[in-house]
Amino acid sequence: MASISFQPRSLSVVQVGQYLAGLTAVCILTVVVYRLHFHPISKYPGPKLWAATALPSAYYAIVGAKASKMSELHNQYGPIVRVGPYELSYVSEVAERDIYSSHRASGGKQLGKYKFTPPSRIGGIFNNPNDADHSRLRKILGVAFSDKAVREREPFLQDYTTLFIKRLKEQPVGKPIDMTWWLGCIGFDTVAHLTFGDSFHALQTTTLPEIASQNHDLLVTSARRAALGPFFLGRQLYKCFGEPPSFPIRRKIFAGLFEGHEARRNAGKKGENEVEDLVSIMSKKIGSQKGLSQGEMAVVSNDLNIAGSDTSASALSAMIYHLLQNPSKLQILTKEIRSSFKTEEEIKGPAINNLKYLNAVINESMRLSHPAPETTRRITNPGGNTICGDHIPGDIRVGVYRYAAGHYAPAWKDVEFFVPERWLGDKEYEGDNLGLVNPFAIGPRNCIGQIFAMVYMRLVLGRLFWNFDLELCVESKNWLDMKMYSLIIDKAPLFVKLKSVR
């Protein structure tokens, strides 16, 4: 009987490549089919491509168009949209409470945070994944942001606002000025003073500090890095490029600020402000039980600089733009301000806090043009969470996009129009869902500096329109056509003409 032998078949390189390509295609197809039809969140509406892969989301984030795209998707698909294989976006007041509060959906436990690793590998007060560490740092800083503490700090805000007005009055009459640039100067000066007890002297020298461009580069880079986070090749690409050039420059700038603070302290000086600055407050807690480390103080100081300076300039620029684009609204606000005070010295808290139309202007502008237009996403806990009455499985990214919430047509009458009256109980807008707009967020991680920010914005707007009539220049008519990244708006110059009325 003849024996049967089996000879192994040799495969060419081309054939091996074909087999591997086919196997890869089958694997990808299997994953896509599962994500589209069998994944626990497959029932939620949204574009199929976004449900299949995170690439579309990453693309729009990288090019600075994700916030507006999310708004478009919500207006197309509704209040809950699947915007990634493992991500749901909400436009809902209930969802915001469920996601960002410590109770309701999470049974007393906050939803998970991204495991963010900063270059220093030290968590600050923002993007800190550890709730206990965040709470500890927030408690240390909280003494500087209470109602009483902000009232104590108002005098130095008034000083910078006075210098801001003085510099504007020095500008040639009828010549366009870039209001965004000037708001950047006062924003960086006030936040540096709040943090270190001394400013960048931007208003004194009429020079925007170098840290302004470094903040911009840092936030754009961080947004793009986060967008590429889900992709192995994207993470490796950023590693290959190494540390962005702005990082060592920022470290040098902040080292100088800390050295200046230490020198003033050793000399027995408090800087320009008699009220204790944030670094002094934190310094007392270094090494103590429930205190913080030297590294944490540096990171927190950096966080506060980023959060307070650029966002305030963006918010105020948008408010001025919306007012100048709507002369009838500007007239109402100007009349309210100029009829409420006999002298400029009277424009201060608590009197200015009670200007109803001014507060409505701030709320309406924040609805349309939030300075941090995307979202702080959360991750559902193991075992899942209940959001808007539905059980969402664990490890799903969830969030409320601020820009999308403010532009969601079913929630707002005349959604794209600037209408401060909707915040004043106007019956024509009584169906608006005002609870959708929470400019400073809610829950245990809401903005720690919101009281300070509101006082600052009221003072700047109040004294600006007390002193000047403003006119929007033609070249800034389309100022809102700009890129928006997660925590920053890529602002164009806002050219206006000033006419002093005092």
TORTILUM-299583 format. One record per residue (C-alpha): residue number from 1; x, y, z. Coordinates in Angstrom, 3 decimals. Example, Ala and Ser with C-alpha at 12.3 -4.5 7.8 and 13.67 -1.06 7.14 Angstrom:
(node 1, (12.300, -4.500, 7.800))
(node 2, (13.670, -1.060, 7.140))
% end
This chain:
(node 1, (0.000, 0.000, 0.000))
(node 2, (1.430, 3.328, -1.050))
(node 3, (2.148, 5.747, 1.740))
(node 4, (0.534, 9.158, 1.706))
(node 5, (2.722, 12.108, 2.472))
(node 6, (1.745, 15.726, 3.045))
(node 7, (4.083, 18.359, 1.839))
(node 8, (3.735, 21.731, 3.520))
(node 9, (2.729, 24.365, 1.033))
(node 10, (5.040, 27.310, 0.898))
(node 11, (3.401, 30.739, 0.713))
(node 12, (4.850, 33.710, -1.012))
(node 13, (5.214, 37.018, 0.759))
(node 14, (2.344, 38.356, -1.323))
(node 15, (0.072, 35.500, -0.289))
(node 16, (0.939, 35.957, 3.395))
(node 17, (0.117, 39.627, 3.033))
(node 18, (-3.197, 38.797, 1.399))
(node 19, (-4.139, 36.371, 4.181))
(node 20, (-3.232, 38.909, 6.871))
(node 21, (-5.136, 41.660, 5.085))
(node 22, (-8.180, 39.418, 4.797))
(node 23, (-7.978, 38.432, 8.468))
(node 24, (-7.635, 42.092, 9.465))
(node 25, (-10.628, 43.023, 7.328))
(node 26, (-12.738, 40.291, 8.941))
(node 27, (-11.722, 41.451, 12.428))
(node 28, (-12.515, 45.085, 11.622))
(node 29, (-15.847, 44.142, 10.071))
(node 30, (-16.740, 42.054, 13.130))
(node 31, (-15.938, 44.941, 15.470))
(node 32, (-17.916, 47.403, 13.349))
(node 33, (-20.957, 45.108, 13.153))
(node 34, (-20.840, 44.592, 16.922))
(node 35, (-20.575, 48.305, 17.625))
(node 36, (-23.388, 49.209, 15.250))
(node 37, (-25.878, 46.485, 16.140))
(node 38, (-25.013, 44.650, 19.366))
(node 39, (-23.204, 47.075, 21.660))
(node 40, (-25.266, 48.093, 24.735))
(node 41, (-25.470, 51.722, 23.535))
(node 42, (-26.245, 50.825, 19.910))
(node 43, (-29.901, 51.805, 20.460))
(node 44, (-29.047, 55.496, 20.709))
(node 45, (-29.286, 57.631, 17.550))
(node 46, (-26.301, 59.167, 15.838))
(node 47, (-24.201, 58.954, 12.671))
(node 48, (-23.142, 55.376, 11.915))
(node 49, (-19.565, 56.316, 11.142))
(node 50, (-19.189, 57.962, 14.553))
(node 51, (-20.599, 54.854, 16.241))
(node 52, (-18.171, 52.618, 14.347))
(node 53, (-14.961, 54.540, 15.014))
(node 54, (-13.622, 57.453, 17.047))
(node 55, (-11.895, 58.904, 13.975))
(node 56, (-14.612, 61.469, 13.065))
(node 57, (-14.692, 62.815, 16.620))
(node 58, (-10.906, 63.081, 16.660))
(node 59, (-10.833, 64.844, 13.303))
(node 60, (-13.293, 67.566, 14.303))
(node 61, (-11.500, 68.065, 17.629))
(node 62, (-8.118, 68.454, 15.927))
(node 63, (-9.343, 71.033, 13.395))
(node 64, (-11.220, 73.051, 16.048))
(node 65, (-14.733, 72.311, 14.815))
(node 66, (-16.039, 69.706, 17.254))
(node 67, (-18.228, 72.028, 19.337))
(node 68, (-20.175, 73.287, 16.323))
(node 69, (-20.383, 69.768, 14.875))
(node 70, (-21.834, 68.433, 18.128))
(node 71, (-24.464, 71.166, 17.996))
(node 72, (-25.325, 70.133, 14.447))
(node 73, (-25.639, 66.467, 15.472))
(node 74, (-27.933, 67.235, 18.415))
(node 75, (-30.201, 69.366, 16.249))
(node 76, (-30.351, 66.474, 13.790))
(node 77, (-30.674, 63.488, 16.150))
(node 78, (-32.110, 64.862, 19.398))
(node 79, (-31.083, 65.323, 23.047))
(node 80, (-29.064, 62.072, 23.274))
(node 81, (-26.563, 61.289, 20.521))
(node 82, (-24.044, 58.508, 20.194))
(node 83, (-20.863, 60.299, 19.136))
(node 84, (-18.342, 57.489, 19.494))
(node 85, (-18.123, 53.723, 19.924))
(node 86, (-18.179, 54.277, 23.692))
(node 87, (-19.498, 57.825, 24.046))
(node 88, (-22.880, 59.514, 24.477))
(node 89, (-23.489, 63.249, 24.309))
(node 90, (-26.459, 64.820, 26.088))
(node 91, (-28.368, 68.079, 25.858))
(node 92, (-30.533, 67.757, 28.945))
(node 93, (-30.878, 69.474, 32.292))
(node 94, (-31.587, 66.105, 33.918))
(node 95, (-28.531, 64.540, 32.282))
(node 96, (-26.310, 67.312, 33.589))
(node 97, (-27.416, 66.622, 37.149))
(node 98, (-27.087, 62.875, 36.669))
(node 99, (-23.595, 63.125, 35.201))
(node 100, (-21.947, 65.877, 37.232))
(node 101, (-23.604, 65.695, 40.649))
(node 102, (-22.547, 63.322, 43.414))
(node 103, (-25.975, 61.800, 43.825))
(node 104, (-28.902, 60.651, 41.669))
(node 105, (-27.415, 58.360, 39.015))
(node 106, (-24.247, 57.522, 40.877))
(node 107, (-25.692, 56.625, 44.261))
(node 108, (-23.553, 59.160, 46.092))
(node 109, (-20.404, 58.424, 44.078))
(node 110, (-19.070, 60.736, 41.411))
(node 111, (-18.715, 59.376, 37.911))
(node 112, (-15.211, 58.452, 36.796))
(node 113, (-12.683, 60.921, 35.383))
(node 114, (-10.134, 60.540, 32.635))
(node 115, (-6.775, 59.246, 33.814))
(node 116, (-5.069, 62.429, 32.759))
(node 117, (-1.291, 62.531, 33.177))
(node 118, (0.165, 66.047, 32.913))
(node 119, (3.812, 66.572, 31.938))
(node 120, (4.686, 67.095, 35.607))
(node 121, (2.818, 63.883, 36.531))
(node 122, (1.217, 65.865, 39.363))
(node 123, (-2.534, 66.413, 39.459))
(node 124, (-3.836, 69.938, 39.921))
(node 125, (-7.297, 71.289, 40.580))
(node 126, (-8.483, 70.630, 37.017))
(node 127, (-8.426, 67.262, 35.257))
(node 128, (-7.397, 65.552, 38.479))
(node 129, (-8.753, 61.984, 38.253))
(node 130, (-8.627, 61.505, 42.021))
(node 131, (-11.742, 62.908, 43.710))
(node 132, (-10.144, 62.984, 47.161))
(node 133, (-7.119, 64.938, 45.903))
(node 134, (-9.341, 67.358, 44.025))
(node 135, (-11.501, 67.926, 47.099))
(node 136, (-8.409, 68.506, 49.264))
(node 137, (-6.967, 71.116, 46.887))
(node 138, (-10.321, 72.802, 46.406))
(node 139, (-10.826, 73.127, 50.158))
(node 140, (-7.446, 74.852, 50.525))
(node 141, (-8.283, 77.383, 47.798))
(node 142, (-11.917, 77.834, 48.786))
(node 143, (-11.140, 80.440, 51.444))
(node 144, (-10.105, 82.852, 48.673))
(node 145, (-13.261, 82.468, 46.596))
(node 146, (-16.100, 82.906, 49.080))
(node 147, (-18.424, 85.924, 48.872))
(node 148, (-16.543, 87.603, 51.706))
(node 149, (-13.128, 86.876, 50.192))
(node 150, (-14.135, 88.211, 46.778))
(node 151, (-15.436, 91.432, 48.370))
(node 152, (-12.051, 91.833, 50.039))
(node 153, (-10.347, 91.420, 46.666))
(node 154, (-12.590, 93.837, 44.778))
(node 155, (-10.318, 96.863, 45.421))
(node 156, (-7.495, 95.451, 43.314))
(node 157, (-10.018, 94.539, 40.597))
(node 158, (-11.138, 98.161, 40.635))
(node 159, (-7.522, 99.324, 40.385))
(node 160, (-6.896, 97.263, 37.260))
(node 161, (-10.213, 98.295, 35.751))
(node 162, (-9.307, 101.947, 36.355))
(node 163, (-5.998, 101.459, 34.543))
(node 164, (-7.809, 99.568, 31.759))
(node 165, (-10.205, 102.503, 31.238))
(node 166, (-7.311, 104.968, 31.372))
(node 167, (-5.414, 103.100, 28.656))
(node 168, (-8.498, 103.005, 26.432))
(node 169, (-8.978, 106.762, 26.824))
(node 170, (-5.403, 107.260, 25.674))
(node 171, (-6.122, 105.630, 22.310))
(node 172, (-6.538, 107.921, 19.261))
(node 173, (-10.162, 108.956, 18.721))
(node 174, (-11.799, 107.156, 15.817))
(node 175, (-8.964, 104.665, 15.375))
(node 176, (-9.954, 100.961, 15.554))
(node 177, (-8.566, 99.115, 18.549))
(node 178, (-8.464, 95.373, 19.195))
(node 179, (-10.682, 94.938, 22.242))
(node 180, (-9.721, 91.265, 22.571))
(node 181, (-6.089, 92.295, 23.009))
(node 182, (-6.909, 94.839, 25.715))
(node 183, (-9.162, 92.376, 27.534))
(node 184, (-6.275, 89.916, 27.448))
(node 185, (-4.053, 92.488, 29.147))
(node 186, (-6.429, 93.140, 32.032))
(node 187, (-7.315, 89.449, 32.298))
(node 188, (-3.725, 88.278, 32.688))
(node 189, (-2.892, 91.106, 35.086))
(node 190, (-5.810, 90.421, 37.422))
(node 191, (-5.337, 86.649, 37.514))
(node 192, (-1.588, 86.944, 38.118))
(node 193, (-2.288, 89.420, 40.925))
(node 194, (-4.889, 87.118, 42.439))
(node 195, (-2.461, 84.196, 42.327))
(node 196, (0.943, 85.756, 43.054))
(node 197, (0.157, 89.168, 44.536))
(node 198, (1.754, 90.881, 41.549))
(node 199, (0.732, 91.265, 37.919))
(node 200, (2.371, 90.812, 34.530))
(node 201, (2.230, 94.638, 34.216))
(node 202, (0.562, 94.260, 30.835))
(node 203, (-1.602, 97.356, 31.276))
(node 204, (1.295, 99.419, 32.606))
(node 205, (3.600, 98.521, 29.721))
(node 206, (0.835, 97.969, 27.123))
(node 207, (2.485, 94.655, 26.296))
(node 208, (0.590, 91.375, 26.315))
(node 209, (2.706, 88.907, 28.327))
(node 210, (4.432, 86.009, 26.614))
(node 211, (2.389, 83.609, 28.722))
(node 212, (-0.687, 84.502, 26.637))
(node 213, (0.601, 82.811, 23.493))
(node 214, (1.985, 79.951, 25.579))
(node 215, (-1.448, 79.347, 27.115))
(node 216, (-2.981, 79.255, 23.653))
(node 217, (-0.409, 76.756, 22.376))
(node 218, (-0.765, 74.600, 25.479))
(node 219, (-4.559, 74.375, 25.291))
(node 220, (-4.647, 73.671, 21.551))
(node 221, (-1.929, 71.030, 21.908))
(node 222, (-3.741, 69.442, 24.854))
(node 223, (-7.017, 69.313, 22.908))
(node 224, (-5.335, 67.613, 19.974))
(node 225, (-3.438, 65.225, 22.199))
(node 226, (-6.682, 64.226, 23.935))
(node 227, (-8.357, 63.698, 20.557))
(node 228, (-5.624, 61.259, 19.521))
(node 229, (-5.651, 59.501, 22.893))
(node 230, (-7.834, 56.555, 21.764))
(node 231, (-5.408, 55.702, 18.950))
(node 232, (-2.113, 53.902, 19.549))
(node 233, (-0.417, 55.492, 16.535))
(node 234, (-1.622, 58.926, 17.591))
(node 235, (-0.138, 58.536, 21.069))
(node 236, (3.159, 57.351, 19.626))
(node 237, (3.222, 60.277, 17.209))
(node 238, (3.025, 62.770, 20.048))
(node 239, (5.721, 60.887, 21.939))
(node 240, (8.012, 61.141, 18.913))
(node 241, (7.622, 64.910, 18.801))
(node 242, (8.340, 65.120, 22.506))
(node 243, (7.491, 68.057, 24.739))
(node 244, (5.887, 71.049, 22.998))
(node 245, (8.191, 74.103, 22.837))
(node 246, (5.764, 76.083, 25.011))
(node 247, (6.266, 73.831, 28.055))
(node 248, (9.850, 74.836, 29.007))
(node 249, (9.015, 78.488, 28.311))
(node 250, (6.011, 78.266, 30.646))
(node 251, (8.140, 76.658, 33.348))
(node 252, (10.655, 79.487, 33.099))
(node 253, (7.922, 82.137, 33.324))
(node 254, (6.304, 80.542, 36.362))
(node 255, (9.667, 79.998, 38.029))
(node 256, (10.195, 83.750, 37.750))
(node 257, (6.777, 84.448, 39.266))
(node 258, (7.491, 82.165, 42.217))
(node 259, (10.929, 83.719, 42.722))
(node 260, (9.391, 87.191, 42.716))
(node 261, (6.759, 86.087, 45.205))
(node 262, (9.403, 84.588, 47.490))
(node 263, (11.520, 87.737, 47.299))
(node 264, (8.576, 89.962, 48.245))
(node 265, (7.677, 87.665, 51.118))
(node 266, (11.245, 87.681, 52.449))
(node 267, (11.244, 91.464, 52.202))
(node 268, (8.034, 91.623, 54.194))
(node 269, (5.970, 92.848, 51.252))
(node 270, (2.665, 91.570, 49.944))
(node 271, (3.073, 93.011, 46.474))
(node 272, (0.512, 95.411, 45.093))
(node 273, (-2.358, 93.875, 47.028))
(node 274, (-2.919, 93.942, 50.780))
(node 275, (-5.144, 90.863, 50.592))
(node 276, (-3.429, 87.496, 50.805))
(node 277, (-2.741, 85.971, 47.387))
(node 278, (-3.353, 82.337, 46.501))
(node 279, (0.296, 81.280, 46.578))
(node 280, (0.608, 82.666, 50.115))
(node 281, (-2.505, 80.754, 51.134))
(node 282, (-1.170, 77.533, 49.624))
(node 283, (2.330, 78.037, 51.050))
(node 284, (0.937, 77.805, 54.585))
(node 285, (-0.429, 74.352, 53.802))
(node 286, (2.697, 72.799, 52.277))
(node 287, (3.663, 69.634, 54.116))
(node 288, (0.792, 69.819, 56.595))
(node 289, (-1.818, 67.155, 57.101))
(node 290, (-4.450, 67.503, 54.368))
(node 291, (-2.202, 70.144, 52.841))
(node 292, (-0.360, 70.057, 49.533))
(node 293, (3.115, 69.607, 48.107))
(node 294, (5.383, 72.182, 46.476))
(node 295, (4.752, 70.487, 43.136))
(node 296, (0.985, 70.630, 43.600))
(node 297, (1.183, 74.339, 44.387))
(node 298, (3.047, 74.946, 41.133))
(node 299, (0.534, 72.940, 39.099))
(node 300, (-2.484, 74.584, 40.760))
(node 301, (-1.026, 78.051, 40.118))
(node 302, (-0.610, 77.131, 36.472))
(node 303, (-4.175, 75.788, 36.335))
(node 304, (-5.609, 78.989, 37.767))
(node 305, (-3.652, 81.126, 35.331))
(node 306, (-5.033, 79.189, 32.372))
(node 307, (-8.595, 78.973, 33.659))
(node 308, (-8.938, 82.586, 34.706))
(node 309, (-7.132, 84.671, 32.125))
(node 310, (-7.970, 83.483, 28.622))
(node 311, (-11.539, 82.446, 29.442))
(node 312, (-12.373, 85.860, 30.894))
(node 313, (-11.015, 87.609, 27.791))
(node 314, (-13.014, 85.260, 25.550))
(node 315, (-16.223, 85.707, 27.540))
(node 316, (-16.002, 89.507, 27.676))
(node 317, (-15.053, 89.762, 23.995))
(node 318, (-18.130, 87.739, 23.069))
(node 319, (-20.391, 89.868, 25.273))
(node 320, (-19.149, 93.075, 23.676))
(node 321, (-19.507, 91.589, 20.192))
(node 322, (-23.100, 90.457, 20.754))
(node 323, (-24.046, 93.850, 22.184))
(node 324, (-22.498, 95.782, 19.300))
(node 325, (-24.234, 93.503, 16.811))
(node 326, (-27.546, 94.251, 18.527))
(node 327, (-27.782, 98.045, 19.036))
(node 328, (-31.221, 97.909, 20.659))
(node 329, (-29.900, 95.586, 23.384))
(node 330, (-26.809, 97.742, 23.821))
(node 331, (-29.017, 100.799, 24.275))
(node 332, (-30.999, 99.084, 27.046))
(node 333, (-27.837, 98.020, 28.871))
(node 334, (-26.171, 101.417, 28.504))
(node 335, (-29.260, 103.147, 29.878))
(node 336, (-29.406, 100.752, 32.835))
(node 337, (-25.755, 101.336, 33.721))
(node 338, (-25.701, 105.113, 33.271))
(node 339, (-28.996, 105.682, 35.076))
(node 340, (-28.099, 103.468, 38.033))
(node 341, (-24.993, 105.359, 39.127))
(node 342, (-24.291, 109.054, 39.611))
(node 343, (-20.514, 108.618, 39.608))
(node 344, (-18.133, 105.964, 38.332))
(node 345, (-16.963, 105.302, 41.891))
(node 346, (-20.425, 103.926, 42.676))
(node 347, (-19.971, 101.124, 40.121))
(node 348, (-19.027, 98.360, 42.505))
(node 349, (-20.478, 95.407, 44.330))
(node 350, (-23.056, 94.794, 45.584))
(node 351, (-24.813, 97.584, 43.646))
(node 352, (-23.649, 96.425, 40.221))
(node 353, (-24.510, 92.819, 41.070))
(node 354, (-28.188, 93.805, 41.066))
(node 355, (-28.321, 95.192, 37.506))
(node 356, (-30.838, 92.790, 35.996))
(node 357, (-30.213, 93.514, 32.341))
(node 358, (-26.446, 93.290, 32.787))
(node 359, (-26.824, 89.847, 34.361))
(node 360, (-29.151, 88.807, 31.538))
(node 361, (-26.597, 89.964, 28.959))
(node 362, (-23.909, 87.846, 30.619))
(node 363, (-26.159, 84.768, 30.711))
(node 364, (-27.285, 85.150, 27.108))
(node 365, (-23.770, 85.643, 25.804))
(node 366, (-22.555, 82.606, 27.727))
(node 367, (-25.397, 80.616, 26.154))
(node 368, (-24.329, 81.538, 22.640))
(node 369, (-20.562, 81.835, 23.089))
(node 370, (-19.222, 79.887, 26.044))
(node 371, (-15.450, 80.412, 26.413))
(node 372, (-14.919, 76.660, 26.997))
(node 373, (-17.326, 75.332, 24.356))
(node 374, (-16.958, 71.572, 24.626))
(node 375, (-17.445, 69.417, 27.711))
(node 376, (-15.772, 67.838, 30.693))
(node 377, (-16.584, 64.230, 29.976))
(node 378, (-17.165, 61.631, 32.640))
(node 379, (-16.897, 57.836, 32.565))
(node 380, (-19.705, 55.682, 33.909))
(node 381, (-18.751, 53.612, 36.928))
(node 382, (-18.351, 49.806, 36.897))
(node 383, (-21.836, 48.360, 36.887))
(node 384, (-23.165, 51.405, 35.082))
(node 385, (-25.173, 54.496, 35.992))
(node 386, (-28.685, 55.762, 35.413))
(node 387, (-28.796, 58.841, 33.191))
(node 388, (-32.096, 60.385, 32.092))
(node 389, (-33.875, 57.304, 33.406))
(node 390, (-31.846, 54.867, 31.277))
(node 391, (-29.237, 52.449, 32.555))
(node 392, (-25.900, 53.189, 30.880))
(node 393, (-23.311, 50.393, 31.165))
(node 394, (-19.909, 50.954, 32.725))
(node 395, (-16.939, 52.548, 30.964))
(node 396, (-19.035, 54.787, 28.682))
(node 397, (-17.942, 58.387, 28.125))
(node 398, (-20.779, 60.814, 28.824))
(node 399, (-21.081, 64.586, 28.921))
(node 400, (-23.092, 67.716, 28.132))
(node 401, (-21.499, 69.885, 25.451))
(node 402, (-21.925, 73.539, 26.455))
(node 403, (-22.048, 74.968, 22.951))
(node 404, (-24.540, 72.328, 21.822))
(node 405, (-26.766, 72.989, 24.853))
(node 406, (-26.909, 76.697, 24.081))
(node 407, (-27.712, 76.135, 20.405))
(node 408, (-30.221, 73.275, 20.728))
(node 409, (-33.215, 74.535, 18.748))
(node 410, (-35.972, 72.588, 20.615))
(node 411, (-34.875, 74.206, 23.891))
(node 412, (-34.778, 77.838, 22.777))
(node 413, (-37.058, 80.158, 20.862))
(node 414, (-35.065, 82.227, 18.357))
(node 415, (-32.140, 79.987, 19.212))
(node 416, (-29.492, 81.872, 17.224))
(node 417, (-30.611, 85.344, 18.292))
(node 418, (-29.142, 87.370, 21.139))
(node 419, (-32.130, 87.912, 23.445))
(node 420, (-31.232, 88.818, 27.059))
(node 421, (-34.967, 89.231, 27.770))
(node 422, (-35.374, 85.455, 27.864))
(node 423, (-33.560, 85.543, 31.238))
(node 424, (-35.907, 88.207, 32.618))
(node 425, (-39.176, 86.284, 32.511))
(node 426, (-40.363, 87.584, 29.129))
(node 427, (-43.561, 85.635, 28.364))
(node 428, (-42.567, 85.253, 24.738))
(node 429, (-39.679, 83.062, 25.894))
(node 430, (-41.278, 81.321, 28.849))
(node 431, (-40.867, 77.959, 27.102))
(node 432, (-37.077, 78.257, 26.999))
(node 433, (-35.134, 75.691, 29.013))
(node 434, (-32.961, 78.088, 30.997))
(node 435, (-31.595, 75.262, 33.136))
(node 436, (-29.643, 73.961, 30.148))
(node 437, (-27.113, 76.764, 30.512))
(node 438, (-24.748, 76.415, 33.458))
(node 439, (-21.753, 78.549, 32.484))
(node 440, (-19.730, 77.545, 35.528))
(node 441, (-20.860, 73.894, 35.605))
(node 442, (-22.556, 72.122, 38.510))
(node 443, (-21.610, 69.584, 41.143))
(node 444, (-18.461, 69.176, 43.251))
(node 445, (-16.249, 70.155, 40.303))
(node 446, (-18.003, 73.341, 39.286))
(node 447, (-15.887, 76.454, 38.749))
(node 448, (-14.296, 77.408, 42.052))
(node 449, (-13.830, 80.996, 40.889))
(node 450, (-17.330, 81.708, 39.592))
(node 451, (-18.138, 84.425, 42.167))
(node 452, (-14.854, 86.178, 41.394))
(node 453, (-15.433, 85.836, 37.631))
(node 454, (-18.933, 87.322, 37.793))
(node 455, (-17.777, 90.308, 39.857))
(node 456, (-14.903, 90.873, 37.439))
(node 457, (-17.068, 90.708, 34.303))
(node 458, (-19.722, 93.020, 35.770))
(node 459, (-17.096, 95.592, 36.742))
(node 460, (-15.391, 95.587, 33.352))
(node 461, (-18.633, 95.789, 31.366))
(node 462, (-20.217, 98.296, 33.733))
(node 463, (-17.323, 100.730, 33.706))
(node 464, (-16.621, 100.233, 29.989))
(node 465, (-20.143, 101.214, 28.926))
(node 466, (-20.301, 103.952, 31.560))
(node 467, (-17.284, 105.618, 29.961))
(node 468, (-17.606, 104.830, 26.258))
(node 469, (-19.883, 104.471, 23.298))
(node 470, (-18.595, 101.594, 21.177))
(node 471, (-18.964, 100.818, 17.483))
(node 472, (-18.114, 97.494, 15.840))
(node 473, (-15.748, 97.794, 12.877))
(node 474, (-16.656, 96.189, 9.562))
(node 475, (-13.680, 93.826, 9.635))
(node 476, (-15.044, 92.197, 12.816))
(node 477, (-18.641, 91.671, 11.677))
(node 478, (-18.004, 87.922, 11.388))
(node 479, (-15.958, 87.667, 14.574))
(node 480, (-17.720, 84.470, 15.669))
(node 481, (-16.370, 82.543, 12.677))
(node 482, (-13.467, 81.011, 14.562))
(node 483, (-12.077, 77.662, 15.634))
(node 484, (-13.176, 76.277, 18.992))
(node 485, (-11.123, 73.740, 20.913))
(node 486, (-12.160, 72.011, 24.116))
(node 487, (-11.135, 74.737, 26.575))
(node 488, (-10.257, 77.644, 24.324))
(node 489, (-11.637, 79.761, 21.509))
(node 490, (-9.118, 80.705, 18.835))
(node 491, (-10.066, 84.364, 19.014))
(node 492, (-9.659, 86.775, 16.136))
(node 493, (-9.067, 90.475, 16.854))
(node 494, (-12.276, 92.289, 17.815))
(node 495, (-11.886, 95.722, 16.249))
(node 496, (-14.051, 98.487, 17.692))
(node 497, (-14.081, 102.281, 17.741))
(node 498, (-14.398, 104.079, 21.059))
(node 499, (-15.976, 107.414, 21.850))
(node 500, (-15.420, 108.660, 25.380))
(node 501, (-18.547, 110.146, 26.965))
(node 502, (-16.891, 111.250, 30.219))
% end
